[in-house]
Amino acid sequence: MAIVLGIESTAHTFGVGIASHTGNILSNVNHTYVPKSGGIKPTEAAEHHSKVAPEILAEALKRAGLRMRDVDAVAVALGPGMGPCLRVGAT
């Protein structure tokens, strides 16, 4: 069974989803950046993503009952979106 891990980080939300080749969603975990006031500042959202990424990835794998070695492919959003946020997801 092929497993694909997808990363979403285009703006205010950092998320990791894991799906099988048949389209079954094995897990979908995310965390949203909420600014204290005003709108979203790309650098602050990217900092949020950097901080939550390890725990979101770990939780998505845990919920799917998988380890990174079980993942066959990684998909990542490359745009459109906020540059700093997209770079965190790609990294």
ABEGO torsion letter per residue (X at the ends): XBBBBBBBAABABBBBBBBBAAGBBABBBBBBBBBABEBBBAAAAAAAAAAAAAAAAAAAAAAAGBBAAABABBBBBAOBEBAAAAAAAAX
